[in-house]
Amino acid sequence: MAFSEKRLLVLPPVEIAGRHLKRYHVTSDPEGIEPEVEEAAYALLPELLPAPDGTPAAGFVVLHRGGDSGAYLNAYSWVWDNVLHFGGGAAGQPALDCPDTDPAHFVRVDRSWIGCVWELAPLGHEREAWVRHVLTPETPDLAGYLADALPSGTTGTGAGA
């Protein structure tokens, strides 16, 4: 199997269900992810987010448009001060129990998987940003955390480069 990196596009954060989420899109398509796929994915997000627990209500999402009919949504939320909660969804991928091959028909995926090699690119950066802006300062800086995202680029070494 030949491997190649994909495009990583960073979009402005959104607030969904009271949680502030940074947004990363992963695709091979230079045009980006289709608007109907993005809209359908974000409609599922409230089901993937944990209940508030006193931790600053923040996290990040990775929306990945596969090279076939599949689309994948990974929602990572900070809980218990320093723990990353995961919720996943997929569309258009019958192997993940999606009902059809429509990339805009998202369903929740209850597997222990936390992301593929392209989707994992932001994780290291997000850990460092959480430590830098939320755990280290005397007063957590949620705005600083939300502003600190990988730059758009590729999913490769030094993601965002």
ABEGO torsion letter per residue (X at the ends): XBBBBBBBBBBBBBBBGGBBBBBBBBBABAAEBBAAAAAAAAAAAAAABBBBAGBBBBEBBBBBBBABABBBBBBBBBBGGABBBBBBBBBGBAAAGBABABAABBBBBBBABAEBAAAAAAAAAAAAAAAAAAAABABBBAAAAAABBBBBEBABBGBGX
